Amino acid sequence: MTLDFLKKSQKGTIIYVNEEKVPLKLIEMGCLPGNMVEVLQIAPLSDPIYIKVNDSFLSIRKDLAKEIEVELI
C-alpha cells in the first residue's frame, strides 16, 4: 500500500521510495526504506498530508505520498 492510503494516527514502515519522483529533500529528511512513518493530520480535501518520519515533521502532497510504499505496523 502507499502512504496516501494511511489514515490519521496510523503508522507504517517505508518499504520503497520512487527516487525519480520524490524530491531529494524528502529523502534527506528521512523518507527512506526501513524508517517508520506516522500520519498526524490530513487536510480537509485530503491534500496535503502531515506526517512524522523519525524525528522530522513533514507536509507532503498526495501525489508524492503515492510514490512511497509502506507496510502497516
N, CA, C and O of each residue as an XYZ file, in Angstrom:
292
protein
N       0.844     -1.174      0.000
C       0.000      0.000      0.000
C       0.887      1.235      0.000
O       2.046      1.177      0.413
N       0.353      2.324     -0.453
C       1.125      3.565     -0.493
C       0.726      4.470      0.668
O      -0.318      4.282      1.293
N       1.570      5.444      0.939
C       1.404      6.337      2.085
C       0.077      7.099      2.059
O      -0.466      7.412      3.118
N      -0.443      7.397      0.897
C      -1.689      8.165      0.818
C      -2.906      7.382      1.301
O      -3.964      7.977      1.504
N      -2.793      6.063      1.494
C      -3.910      5.251      1.987
C      -3.956      5.162      3.505
O      -4.952      4.699      4.060
N      -2.898      5.596      4.193
C      -2.900      5.555      5.649
C      -3.881      6.586      6.197
O      -4.010      7.688      5.664
N      -4.556      6.214      7.252
C      -5.486      7.111      7.919
C      -4.761      7.839      9.054
O      -3.635      7.492      9.408
N      -5.421      8.845      9.612
C      -4.848      9.619     10.707
C      -4.474      8.696     11.867
O      -5.252      7.824     12.254
N      -3.289      8.894     12.408
C      -2.691      8.165     13.539
C      -2.229      6.745     13.205
O      -1.792      6.022     14.100
N      -2.314      6.329     11.943
C      -1.772      5.031     11.559
C      -0.270      5.146     11.336
O       0.240      6.188     10.924
N       0.424      4.049     11.618
C       1.873      4.004     11.448
C       2.237      2.914     10.463
O       1.532      1.916     10.315
N       3.353      3.131      9.798
C       3.843      2.144      8.856
C       5.344      2.241      8.709
O       5.974      3.203      9.150
N       5.901      1.231      8.082
C       7.331      1.214      7.777
C       7.482      1.425      6.277
O       6.826      0.754      5.481
N       8.331      2.341      5.901
C       8.565      2.604      4.483
C       9.316      1.416      3.891
O      10.348      0.998      4.416
N       8.786      0.872      2.784
C       9.458     -0.258      2.145
C      10.023      0.103      0.763
O      10.910     -0.584      0.257
N       9.508      1.178      0.156
C      10.017      1.586     -1.158
C       9.737      3.067     -1.374
O       8.669      3.566     -1.022
N      10.701      3.755     -1.953
C      10.545      5.166     -2.330
C      10.948      5.301     -3.788
O      12.053      4.910     -4.163
N      10.068      5.850     -4.613
C      10.390      6.086     -6.015
C      11.305      7.310     -6.084
O      10.836      8.448     -6.073
N      12.590      7.069     -6.155
C      13.575      8.145     -6.098
C      13.540      9.078     -7.295
O      14.085     10.181     -7.237
N      12.904      8.650     -8.383
C      12.801      9.502     -9.570
C      11.746     10.592     -9.396
O      11.851     11.660     -9.998
N      10.726     10.327     -8.571
C       9.635     11.287     -8.412
C       9.629     12.002     -7.071
O       9.082     13.099     -6.957
N      10.230     11.397     -6.055
C      10.274     12.009     -4.725
C      11.490     12.928     -4.655
O      12.601     12.492     -4.956
N      11.308     14.187     -4.265
C      12.434     15.123     -4.197
C      13.511     14.661     -3.213
O      13.218     14.045     -2.188
N      14.748     14.972     -3.548
C      15.889     14.605     -2.722
C      15.753     15.150     -1.300
O      16.197     14.512     -0.345
N      15.148     16.314     -1.159
C      14.974     16.925      0.166
C      14.169     16.016      1.098
O      14.513     15.885      2.273
N      13.102     15.385      0.591
C      12.313     14.474      1.414
C      13.113     13.233      1.787
O      13.007     12.733      2.907
N      13.900     12.745      0.863
C      14.729     11.571      1.134
C      15.767     11.905      2.198
O      16.024     11.097      3.090
N      16.361     13.087      2.109
C      17.350     13.512      3.100
C      16.734     13.705      4.486
O      17.423     13.573      5.498
N      15.437     14.018      4.533
C      14.766     14.239      5.815
C      14.256     12.937      6.428
O      13.626     12.965      7.485
N      14.514     11.809      5.792
C      14.190     10.527      6.403
C      13.217      9.639      5.667
O      12.899      8.560      6.166
N      12.731     10.030      4.517
C      11.816      9.176      3.754
C      12.621      8.098      3.037
O      12.792      8.126      1.818
N      13.104      7.157      3.822
C      13.945      6.071      3.311
C      13.357      4.732      3.729
O      12.709      4.642      4.771
N      13.574      3.688      2.930
C      13.114      2.357      3.329
C      13.672      1.967      4.694
O      14.846      2.182      4.994
N      12.797      1.388      5.508
C      13.169      0.966      6.848
C      12.766      1.939      7.938
O      12.708      1.563      9.109
N      12.491      3.171      7.582
C      12.091      4.177      8.572
C      10.590      4.115      8.830
O       9.806      3.772      7.945
N      10.206      4.455     10.065
C       8.800      4.461     10.444
C       8.168      5.810     10.096
O       8.791      6.860     10.250
N       6.932      5.762      9.630
C       6.184      6.966      9.289
C       4.828      6.906      9.988
O       4.216      5.843     10.091
N       4.365      8.066     10.468
C       3.065      8.160     11.125
C       2.304      9.334     10.524
O       2.851     10.426     10.368
N       1.046      9.102     10.191
C       0.194     10.174      9.676
C      -0.388     10.920     10.871
O      -1.121     10.342     11.673
N      -0.061     12.200     10.985
C      -0.530     13.016     12.101
C      -1.821     13.756     11.787
O      -2.695     13.887     12.643
N      -1.936     14.236     10.557
C      -3.114     15.030     10.174
C      -3.308     14.936      8.665
O      -2.346     14.827      7.905
N      -4.559     14.981      8.249
C      -4.893     15.006      6.823
C      -5.767     16.234      6.595
O      -6.744     16.447      7.313
N      -5.422     17.030      5.607
C      -6.183     18.243      5.299
C      -7.615     17.874      4.894
O      -7.859     16.751      4.452
N      -8.558     18.801      5.040
C      -9.962     18.520      4.732
C     -10.213     17.966      3.325
O     -11.106     17.139      3.140
N      -9.456     18.402      2.362
C      -9.640     17.882      0.999
C      -8.624     16.790      0.670
O      -8.367     16.505     -0.499
N      -8.049     16.182      1.708
C      -7.085     15.078      1.611
C      -5.740     15.471      1.024
O      -4.956     14.596      0.655
N      -5.457     16.736      0.930
C      -4.182     17.172      0.373
C      -3.803     18.510      0.985
O      -4.569     19.457      0.809
N      -2.715     18.668      1.670
C      -1.594     17.750      1.880
C      -1.805     16.839      3.096
O      -2.823     16.911      3.785
N      -0.808     15.985      3.331
C      -0.795     15.050      4.450
C       0.361     15.447      5.361
O       1.483     15.646      4.895
N       0.089     15.560      6.648
C       1.104     15.931      7.631
C       1.601     14.656      8.300
O       0.820     13.938      8.924
N       2.893     14.371      8.174
C       3.454     13.114      8.655
C       4.651     13.346      9.569
O       5.246     14.424      9.597
N       4.979     12.303     10.308
C       6.193     12.295     11.126
C       7.039     11.121     10.660
O       6.592      9.974     10.673
N       8.270     11.421     10.246
C       9.222     10.399      9.839
C      10.424     10.544     10.755
O      11.111     11.566     10.743
N      10.672      9.495     11.561
C      11.705      9.565     12.604
C      11.410     10.776     13.481
O      10.372     10.795     14.143
N      12.260     11.767     13.515
C      12.003     12.966     14.323
C      11.704     14.186     13.461
O      11.769     15.314     13.949
N      11.381     13.982     12.200
C      11.072     15.083     11.283
C       9.567     15.145     11.041
O       8.913     14.115     10.879
N       9.034     16.342     11.020
C       7.628     16.569     10.712
C       7.555     17.171      9.313
O       8.176     18.197      9.033
N       6.789     16.522      8.439
C       6.725     16.933      7.043
C       5.277     17.061      6.586
O       4.387     16.368      7.079
N       5.067     17.946      5.650
C       3.791     18.069      4.980
C       4.042     17.760      3.513
O       4.798     18.462      2.842
N       3.400     16.697      3.018
C       3.645     16.309      1.630
C       2.327     16.241      0.867
O       1.265     15.991      1.436
N       2.430     16.469     -0.420
C       1.257     16.400     -1.284
C       0.857     14.943     -1.506
O       1.680     14.035     -1.389
N      -0.390     14.743     -1.819
C      -0.911     13.391     -2.013
C      -0.235     12.692     -3.193
O      -0.019     11.481     -3.147
N       0.102     13.440     -4.253
C       0.754     12.810     -5.400
C       2.143     12.286     -5.038
O       2.592     11.294     -5.613
N       2.831     12.932     -4.096
C       4.116     12.410     -3.625
C       3.920     11.223     -2.694
O       4.721     10.288     -2.704
N       2.864     11.251     -1.892
C       2.584     10.144     -0.984
C       2.305      8.855     -1.750
O       2.549      7.762     -1.238
N       1.797      8.979     -2.973
C       1.538      7.801     -3.799
C       2.829      7.137     -4.277
O       2.802      5.993     -4.730
N       3.945      7.833     -4.183
C       5.236      7.294     -4.635
C       6.019      6.629     -3.502
O       7.145      6.175     -3.703
N       5.416      6.573     -2.304
C       6.082      5.968     -1.138
C       5.248      4.774     -0.683
O       4.106      4.935     -0.253
N       5.818      3.588     -0.778
C       5.118      2.375     -0.356
C       5.434      2.087      1.096
O       6.582      2.197      1.528
N       4.392      1.710      1.859
C       4.555      1.422      3.280
C       3.893      0.093      3.635
O       3.039     -0.422      2.913
N       4.321     -0.433      4.769
C       3.720     -1.638      5.341
C       3.176     -1.257      6.709
O       3.914     -0.713      7.531
N       1.914     -1.528      6.970
C       1.291     -1.156      8.245
C       1.993     -1.838      9.425
O       2.460     -2.973      9.333
N       2.045     -1.099     10.530
C       2.599     -1.664     11.780
C       1.434     -2.085     12.641
O       1.633     -2.590     13.745
